[in-house]
């Protein structure tokens, strides 16, 4: 069973794996969600690395 997400254009439920929204035709309706989750993960990773370096150095 695939996860459902909300299309960023028409706000309808779409499969997470969909290449386009069947309701409005938006290409990669999940791309925005993927980009934000990647950015948040990268920021958290950097915070942990900086914290680790800081605690290890002192």
C-alpha positions as CSV (number, residue, x, y, z in Angstrom):
1,X,0.0,0.0,0.0
2,X,1.5,3.3,-1.0
3,X,1.4,6.4,1.1
4,X,-0.9,9.3,0.2
5,X,0.3,12.9,0.1
6,X,-1.5,16.1,-0.8
7,X,-0.8,17.6,-4.2
8,X,0.8,21.0,-3.9
9,X,-1.3,22.4,-6.7
10,X,-4.9,21.0,-6.4
11,X,-4.7,19.8,-2.7
12,X,-6.1,16.3,-3.7
13,X,-4.7,13.1,-2.3
14,X,-2.1,11.5,-4.6
15,X,0.2,8.5,-4.2
16,X,3.6,9.3,-2.9
17,X,5.2,7.5,-5.8
18,X,3.1,9.3,-8.5
19,X,5.1,11.0,-11.3
20,X,2.2,13.4,-11.9
21,X,-1.1,14.2,-10.2
22,X,-4.1,12.5,-11.9
23,X,-6.4,15.3,-10.9
24,X,-4.5,18.4,-12.2
25,X,-1.5,17.0,-14.0
26,X,1.1,18.6,-11.8
27,X,4.5,17.0,-12.4
28,X,6.0,15.3,-9.3
29,X,3.4,16.4,-6.8
30,X,5.6,15.0,-4.0
31,X,8.8,16.9,-5.0
32,X,8.1,19.8,-2.6
33,X,7.7,17.4,0.4
34,X,10.9,15.5,-0.6
35,X,12.9,18.7,-0.9
36,X,11.8,20.0,2.5
37,X,12.4,16.7,4.3
38,X,15.9,16.5,2.7
39,X,16.7,20.1,3.8
40,X,15.5,19.5,7.4
41,X,17.5,16.2,7.6
42,X,20.6,18.0,6.3
43,X,20.2,20.8,8.9
44,X,19.7,18.4,11.8
45,X,22.8,16.4,10.6
46,X,24.9,19.5,10.5
47,X,23.8,20.5,14.0
48,X,24.7,17.1,15.4
49,X,28.1,17.2,13.7
50,X,28.9,20.6,15.0
51,X,27.7,19.6,18.5
52,X,29.8,16.5,18.4
53,X,32.9,18.4,17.3
54,X,32.3,21.0,20.0
55,X,31.9,18.4,22.8
56,X,34.8,16.3,21.6
57,X,37.2,19.2,21.3
58,X,36.5,20.5,24.8
